[in-house]
């Protein structure tokens, strides 16, 4: 059966920036793709509500209209690419494509983080594949690495810079000393940040991606709403000055770790952290992404590259197309399970509560510059088993003005630290809520 096939047909739904990039890659690299696949990988249909705008790519020989239903029913379409984004329509489209016996490729991390189980179960029943490399890390083949390259390992930890917008903002704040709002506006002007940057700067996008990484690393079935998530709002230039003095850089990380034998429980969290300047992730700057994975056999590894953009993301989409097309050509269903673990082996694994996590922390306290204030704060921390490693005071204010006091703690249970900060923030001489940033040393 496989030898009779002369091409593999693709239907694309959503001809936006990434969809245009997919057409461009398939056109420009048609020869090398055919050399690797054995037959042409051919876009036969495209569906989009906007059929008038010139995308700057050659659509000769491709049926282009707004007929999504017709595309899904077309017998020449073997693989459907979903690039419409969002939840409801994308879910309906994916399930309809699967129901029609089509394989599905998507870049929609939000969809999979919320509805992945439903989609993967439907695909398993129907005997078709779902591929989604572009949903995490843009052009970095991190999901393929976890699914296949790390298959012989018990994965111990995953640490990822998973959002280019936040990494750009943090890099610029550190470099320029400018406030968050100023740098965010520049990121929007340059196209790194959306007009509504909430998903990026509040960590939601990173949580979507971490959900998929945790599933593939640990066989954990979870949704992104379960992942404790904190963004980068509220960071100030003082925090970057302190990080520099203490020997760290500030990054927004998605972190997942195995706890217990066979990873009975896992840590999964997204928040700003201080990482040592000497670590590899600390030196990932601008809009770039990177994911560090540690396996019990392979040890520490790092994957680095462009986490977004038309061509890097299109590269990942087309890579998925080729992988599925190889099985289409063979006439079988032989890809590795989408989430690396066989569907029946995915488990709902309890998350370790943040309160149980041990680690060092950076604190920025805002206090009146009065004698004895630091002594009272130190005493309160001590009452909650929080040890102080170092202290820096920024500025001089006097009894009626506030200054920043910057601390590093010894390793402490987070519940104890939170209890201490609750007490400290109620003190009359503490004039603003204390900012706590965790220090991540497993890098």
C-alpha positions in Angstrom: 0.0 0.0 0.0 2.8 2.4 0.9 4.6 2.0 -2.4 1.5 3.0 -4.3 1.3 6.5 -2.8 2.6 9.3 -5.0 2.1 12.2 -2.5 0.7 13.1 0.9 -2.0 15.8 0.9 -2.2 18.6 3.5 -5.1 20.8 4.4 -4.3 24.0 6.3 -6.9 25.9 8.4 -5.7 29.3 9.3 -3.5 31.3 6.9 -2.1 33.8 9.4 1.5 34.5 10.1 2.4 30.9 11.0 0.2 29.4 8.3 1.9 31.6 5.7 5.3 30.4 7.0 4.2 26.8 6.6 3.3 27.4 3.0 6.6 29.2 2.5 8.7 26.3 4.0 6.8 23.7 2.1 7.4 25.6 -1.2 11.0 26.7 -0.6 12.2 23.3 0.8 10.0 21.0 -1.4 13.0 19.2 -2.9 14.8 18.4 0.4 11.4 17.4 2.0 10.8 15.0 -0.9 14.3 13.6 -0.6 13.7 12.8 3.0 10.1 11.6 2.7 10.2 9.9 -0.6 7.1 11.6 -2.1 5.9 15.2 -2.3 4.2 16.8 0.7 1.5 18.8 -1.0 -0.8 21.5 0.3 -4.1 20.8 -1.5 -6.5 23.0 0.4 -6.4 26.1 2.6 -9.4 27.4 4.6 -9.5 30.9 6.1 -12.2 33.5 6.7 -10.0 36.1 4.9 -9.5 35.0 1.3 -8.6 38.5 0.0 -5.4 39.6 1.7 -2.2 38.9 -0.2 0.0 36.8 2.1 3.0 37.1 -0.3 3.2 33.4 -1.0 2.4 31.5 -4.2 -0.9 29.6 -3.8 -1.0 28.3 -7.4 -2.7 24.9 -7.5 -4.0 25.2 -4.0 -7.8 25.5 -3.4 -8.2 28.5 -1.1 -11.6 29.4 0.4 -13.5 29.6 3.6 -14.9 26.1 3.4 -13.5 24.3 6.4 -16.1 21.6 6.3 -15.2 20.9 2.7 -11.5 20.7 3.6 -12.2 18.2 6.3 -14.2 16.0 4.0 -11.8 16.1 1.1 -10.4 12.6 0.4 -7.1 14.2 -0.9 -6.4 15.7 2.5 -4.5 13.2 4.7 -3.3 15.7 7.4 -5.1 18.8 8.8 -3.0 21.6 10.2 -5.0 23.6 12.8 -3.5 27.1 13.1 -6.6 29.1 14.2 -5.7 29.4 17.8 -8.0 29.8 20.8 -10.2 27.1 22.4 -13.7 26.4 21.2 -13.4 26.5 17.4 -10.0 24.9 17.5 -11.3 22.0 19.7 -14.3 21.5 17.4 -12.1 21.6 14.3 -9.6 19.1 15.7 -12.3 16.6 16.8 -14.0 16.9 13.5 -10.8 16.3 11.6 -10.0 13.3 13.8 -13.6 12.0 13.3 -13.0 12.2 9.5 -10.0 10.0 9.8 -7.5 12.9 9.3 -4.2 13.2 11.2 -3.9 16.6 13.0 -0.9 18.9 13.4 -1.3 22.0 15.7 0.7 24.7 17.3 -2.0 25.4 19.9 -0.5 24.9 23.3 -3.5 26.5 25.1 -5.9 24.0 23.4 -3.8 21.0 24.4 -3.1 22.2 27.9 -6.9 22.5 28.5 -8.4 19.8 26.2 -5.4 17.6 25.4 -6.8 14.4 27.0 -10.1 14.6 25.0 -8.2 15.2 21.7 -5.6 12.4 22.3 -8.3 9.9 23.4 -10.3 10.7 20.3 -7.2 10.2 18.1 -6.3 6.9 19.7 -9.8 5.6 19.2 -9.8 6.7 15.5 -6.3 5.4 14.8 -4.9 8.8 13.7 -2.0 10.9 15.0 -1.8 14.3 16.7 1.5 16.2 16.6 2.2 19.5 18.3 6.0 20.2 18.3 5.4 23.9 17.5 3.3 24.4 20.6 6.4 24.6 22.9 9.6 26.4 22.2 8.8 27.4 18.6 11.5 25.8 16.4 13.3 24.0 19.2 12.5 20.2 18.9 12.2 19.8 22.6 9.0 17.7 22.6 10.5 15.3 20.1 13.6 15.1 22.3 11.4 14.3 25.4 9.3 11.8 23.5 12.1 9.9 21.8 15.6 11.1 22.8 14.9 10.8 26.6 12.7 7.6 26.2 15.3 5.5 28.1 15.5 7.9 31.0 13.7 8.6 34.2 13.4 12.4 33.7 14.4 14.1 36.9 13.7 17.8 36.1 12.7 20.3 33.5 13.5 24.0 33.7 12.4 26.2 30.8 12.5 29.8 29.6 9.3 29.2 27.7 8.1 32.7 26.7 10.2 35.0 24.6 8.2 38.2 25.5 8.9 37.9 29.2 12.6 36.9 28.6 13.0 40.0 26.4 11.4 42.3 29.0 13.6 40.8 31.8 16.7 41.2 29.7 16.0 44.8 28.8 15.1 45.7 32.4 18.4 44.4 33.6 20.4 46.0 30.8 18.7 49.5 30.9 17.6 49.9 34.5 14.2 50.9 33.2 10.8 50.2 34.8 8.6 47.3 33.7 6.0 49.5 32.1 8.6 51.3 29.9 10.2 48.1 28.7 6.9 46.4 28.1 5.8 49.3 25.9 8.9 49.0 23.8 8.4 45.2 23.5 4.9 46.0 22.1 6.2 48.6 19.7 8.8 46.0 18.4 6.1 43.3 18.0 7.5 41.1 20.8 4.4 41.6 23.0 0.8 41.7 22.1 -1.5 44.7 22.7 -2.9 42.7 25.6 0.2 41.0 27.1 -1.6 39.2 29.9 -0.9 35.7 28.8 2.8 36.4 28.5 3.7 38.6 31.4 1.4 36.9 33.9 3.0 33.5 33.1 -0.1 31.8 31.6 1.6 31.0 28.3 4.5 29.4 30.1 2.1 27.4 32.2 0.3 26.1 29.1 3.7 24.9 27.8 4.9 23.5 31.1 1.7 21.4 31.3 2.7 19.6 28.1 6.3 19.2 29.2 5.3 17.7 32.5 3.0 15.2 30.7 5.8 14.1 28.4 8.5 14.1 31.1 6.6 12.3 33.9 3.5 10.8 32.4 1.5 13.2 34.4 -2.1 14.1 33.3 -2.8 17.6 34.4 -4.3 20.9 33.2 -2.6 24.2 33.3 -5.1 25.6 35.9 -3.4 23.2 38.4 0.0 24.8 37.9 0.9 27.6 40.4 1.7 30.5 38.2 3.2 34.0 38.9 4.3 36.5 36.3 6.8 39.3 36.2 4.6 42.3 37.1 5.9 44.0 40.2 9.6 43.5 39.5 11.5 46.7 39.9 15.0 48.0 38.8 16.1 47.5 42.4 15.5 43.7 42.1 17.9 43.5 39.1 20.5 45.6 41.0 20.2 43.2 43.9 20.4 40.1 41.7 23.6 41.6 40.1 25.2 42.2 43.5 24.3 38.7 44.8 25.6 37.0 41.6 22.3 36.1 40.0 20.1 37.0 37.0 16.3 37.0 37.1 14.4 34.7 34.7 10.8 33.5 34.4 11.0 29.7 34.5 8.6 26.9 34.1 9.9 24.2 36.5 8.8 20.6 36.8 10.6 18.0 39.0 10.0 14.4 39.9 9.3 13.6 43.6 9.6 10.1 45.0 10.2 6.8 43.3 8.6 6.6 39.8 7.7 10.3 40.2 4.6 9.6 42.3 4.3 13.3 42.9 5.7 16.1 40.8 6.5 19.8 41.2 5.1 22.0 38.5 5.3 25.8 38.8 5.9 29.0 36.8 7.4 32.0 38.5 10.4 34.4 38.4 13.5 33.0 39.9 17.1 34.0 40.6 19.6 31.8 38.8 23.3 31.9 39.2 25.1 33.9 36.4 27.2 30.9 35.6 24.3 28.7 34.7 23.4 28.1 31.1 19.8 29.3 31.4 21.0 32.6 33.0 22.7 33.4 29.7 19.6 33.0 27.5 18.8 36.6 26.6 16.3 38.5 24.5 13.3 36.7 22.9 15.1 33.3 22.9 13.8 30.2 24.6 15.7 27.3 26.2 14.8 24.2 28.0 17.1 22.3 30.4 16.2 18.6 30.9 18.0 16.3 33.3 17.7 12.5 32.9 19.0 9.8 35.2 21.0 8.3 32.4 21.9 11.2 30.1 22.5 13.8 32.8 21.9 17.5 32.2 21.0 18.8 28.7 20.0 22.1 27.1 18.0 22.9 24.0 18.1 26.5 22.8 16.6 28.5 20.0 13.9 30.9 18.7 10.7 30.3 20.7 8.4 32.1 18.3 8.2 33.7 14.9 6.9 32.8 11.5 9.7 30.6 10.2 11.0 28.9 13.4 7.4 27.9 14.3 6.6 26.9 10.7 9.8 24.7 10.8 8.4 22.8 13.7 4.9 22.4 12.1 6.4 21.0 8.9 8.7 18.7 10.9 5.5 17.2 12.4 3.9 17.0 8.9 6.9 15.0 7.7 6.9 12.7 10.7 3.2 11.8 10.2 3.6 11.7 6.4 6.2 8.9 6.8 3.6 6.7 8.4 1.0 7.6 5.8 3.5 6.6 3.1 4.2 3.3 4.9 0.4 2.7 5.2 0.5 2.3 8.9 0.0 4.0 12.3 3.4 3.8 13.8 4.4 7.1 15.5 5.4 7.2 19.1 2.5 8.0 21.5 2.0 11.8 21.3 2.8 12.4 25.0 5.6 9.8 25.0 3.8 7.5 27.5 1.2 5.1 26.2 -2.3 6.6 26.7 -3.1 4.0 29.4 0.0 4.9 31.3 -0.8 8.6 31.8 -1.7 9.2 35.5 -3.2 12.0 37.5 -0.2 12.7 39.8 -0.6 15.0 42.8 1.4 18.3 42.6 3.6 19.1 45.5 2.1 22.2 47.1 4.3 25.3 47.0 4.2 25.4 50.8 6.2 22.1 51.0 9.0 23.3 48.8 12.4 24.0 50.4 14.7 26.5 48.9 16.5 29.8 49.4 14.8 33.1 48.6 15.5 36.8 47.8 13.4 39.3 49.7 12.8 43.0 49.0 11.4 44.7 52.0 10.2 48.3 52.0 10.7 49.8 55.5 11.1 53.1 57.3 14.8 53.9 58.0 14.5 53.8 61.8 16.8 52.2 64.4 15.7 48.8 65.5 13.5 48.0 62.5 15.9 45.5 61.0 16.4 43.9 64.4 12.7 43.3 64.7 12.4 41.9 61.2 15.4 39.6 61.8 13.8 38.4 65.0 10.5 37.6 63.3 12.3 35.7 60.6 14.2 33.7 63.2 10.9 32.9 65.1 9.8 31.2 61.8 13.0 29.3 61.3 14.1 31.6 58.5 17.9 32.2 58.5 19.4 35.3 56.8 22.4 34.8 54.6 23.1 38.4 53.5 21.5 41.9 53.7 21.9 45.0 51.6 20.2 48.4 52.4 19.5 50.7 49.4 19.5 54.4 50.3 18.8 56.4 53.4 15.4 57.7 54.2 14.9 58.6 57.8 12.0 57.8 60.1 9.4 59.2 57.7 10.8 57.8 54.4 11.1 54.3 53.1 14.2 52.4 51.9 14.6 49.0 50.3 16.2 46.2 52.3 17.4 43.3 50.2 18.0 39.9 51.8 19.0 36.4 50.8 17.7 33.6 53.1 19.1 30.2 53.9 17.1 27.2 52.6 13.7 27.2 54.2 10.3 25.6 53.9 8.1 28.0 51.9 5.2 27.7 54.4 7.5 29.0 57.1 8.8 31.9 55.0 5.2 32.9 54.0 4.2 32.9 57.6 7.1 35.1 58.5 6.4 37.5 55.7 2.7 37.7 56.7 3.8 38.9 60.2 6.4 41.3 58.8 4.1 42.9 56.3 1.7 43.8 59.2 4.4 45.8 61.0 3.8 49.6 61.0 7.4 50.3 59.8 6.9 48.1 56.7 5.3 50.3 54.2 4.7 48.0 51.2 4.2 44.2 50.7 7.5 42.3 50.7 8.5 40.9 47.3 9.8 37.3 47.4 11.6 35.7 44.5 12.8 32.1 44.9 16.4 31.2 44.2 16.7 28.1 42.0 19.9 26.2 42.5 19.2 22.9 40.6 20.8 24.3 37.4 
